[in-house]
């Protein structure tokens, strides 16, 4: 226990130095660090949102809506398949979580089954060997066929929708500037948006709060919404209400849109040259332009509707064919809402509506206060601990404090290298580990004193003290480590930040107390021996 | 070799020949602890916990008045007129800072945001937003669940470890001590109706870690002494072990408390409850390892021949040679 090989000493000193070197950038301003030569470490401890200020939004996708959308598509696909196969059907509708078809003639069943079977897509991972299909097709004699999405298929839908949503949200959030925002998946159907340094979250929420599915529809030439409500909606049409709310009029529109937002290549906010109202001008891609051109050519004089998220924004009359593929949308926008919508249209529609299920926003002023408070508390905590240790253990106490300093540097250095963000709970964890790191030293020194009291020689007492205490330190730190790991594993947000610091802290505290302090004690022993016989241990 | 630190001895404030008869009070202490645990459970089920937004759902907003002290009465009138249910308004730290809590709105996730918007609009331009926390029903129930799981998973992991390293009796003592610490801390939060949120769960987990740390140190010494004094009465042996580790227990407790006091006094409002829970927990955790975990061993009994599977014949023989009851053991036997 009281012997160190030369290479071990070198290794320990190097580790301590590495801790100091990697911690160093954290003491300077970002600009200063950037001007340092290239061989020096530049990385700084990233501050959590609770310290630097910013928004943390957890968004949930509407999986019910996804399922409903899928069933609708499935129904349309089934209709197409049956028509292509020239099979007559009496009924085709979404029933619960399935699509049901009633075939007119029972003798067509086999043919219909074969046709609908084509809609089944295999899913799964060839490498993992998980197979399966996205839907099941079942026949119920005499004349009903049921298409039902499988659980696996639904999971895959949700998963791909989440990926698409993340991309869209990312584009929208980036439109707000600052490149430091992060958008990541959490669980199966949630998305976490972190946006540092934001004072007002209203704009951010507006941007991601809307699906922004833009579609252009043909308006039914004769039937008005009022008539349709009283009698029946013509086949293939649907009633859409106005975006203006209660007072606005409703429209009977063809359910399948002429063109949709997917065909947009650009959307910019602007002003109408005549009325000076905020508008959005847009441009279609080639295929969109062609579809839109053909439609307007055939429908001069009749209205068409611009629909956003199933609400009619406006329904202008086609005055002349629009062949260039560009146009503008008006619809009682404010300047802000026009800008927001333009960003949303440019970044594409979300696969489903996203609901904010958790928000944690911290203003920059509170963040700055927290940093100041954390620094002060940390400093005073360390100071108190240091004084107590030196008072209680004299020279060896000084060694313990040096160990504590190393521990502090190693914690911050390790966190900087790993890139864990420092949060307020993290600072609390840091202060706590300082208090607990001393425990290892206390165990050792108390043990040395005990051994001295039994009449052992100084060297034997020191040797025994380190050796015996080590078992206890190992046991006690490992149990604390177990708690910290579980905290990290199960905890969310603030608990995690705390757990990371605690975990790293436990590891570095063992190193600093057991190794660094021991090395210092060994060096002291050498120095003392060279002066003569050791009579007293300064502990 | 030159060595820069002058030699000086530390102040050994702890009288080491003091043999406190801890075990004599084990009955009273365990009874008292059982009463406290029962009382805490009772409080939890009758008075309940004052769950923060994390666990209850709803919203919280901290604002700072731009011009002088905030008028809580005025804010209260404005917000009560909004019809968003129960609104709690309290001063937070400085007199310009106000913490507003809005209860969870019925009608799903999106409604929470609507309510928050109303509050921000009603407050007007006279305030800056320092912090907003909105937790919907889905997330709050998840956080509640994972919080409970985290506490129990930690306890189980710790028990398994202690069981593995020691004997089942030690593990049993640990469980009771850990449950005691968690229960009593929760009971205190129920009694004082302090905000119980995620950070308190983190505090509970840390308290668990600290408390078991203490128990392990004492257990380690008990194990060592079991090998050393083969014939000593278990009751005495436990008392000796507690006394031998007492100076360490107190000093470590003091340094831990020093750090936590710094957090409590200077760490700011946001982590005040957390620091308070930690402070209480460290004290209660220290208490439980001395007065619950160790004494329970006396009731449970320890099979002395198997303690520490690693005891080799040689070691045992060496211990036996040393055994002729040392002064310490005599002192302890005089106590009881």
Interface residues (C-beta under 8 A of the other chain):
Chain A: X50 X58 X60 X199 X200 X201 X205 X355 X356 X357 X358 X359 X360 X361 X362 X363 X365 X366 X369 X370 X373 X374 X376 X377 X378 X380 X381 X382 X384 X385 X388 X389 X390 X391 X392 X393 X394 X395 X396 X397 X398 X399 X424 X425 X427 X428 X431 X432 X434 X435 X436 X438 X439 X442 X443 X445 X446 X449 X450 X453 X468 X471 X472 X475 X476 X477 X478 X479 X480 X482 X483 X484 X486 X487 X490 X491 X492 X493 X494 X495 X498 X499 X502 X523 X524 X526 X527 X528 X530 X536 X538 X539
Chain B: X1 X2 X3 X5 X6 X7 X8 X9 X10 X11 X12 X13 X16 X62 X64 X108 X109 X110 X112 X113 X116 X128 X129 X130 X131 X132 X133 X134 X135 X136 X138 X139 X143 X146 X149 X150 X153 X154 X157 X158 X161 X162 X165 X198 X199 X201 X202 X205 X206 X208 X209 X210 X212 X213 X214 X216 X217 X220 X221 X224 X244 X245 X247 X248 X251 X252 X254 X255 X256 X257 X258 X259 X260 X261 X262 X263 X265 X266 X267 X268 X270 X271 X274 X275 X278
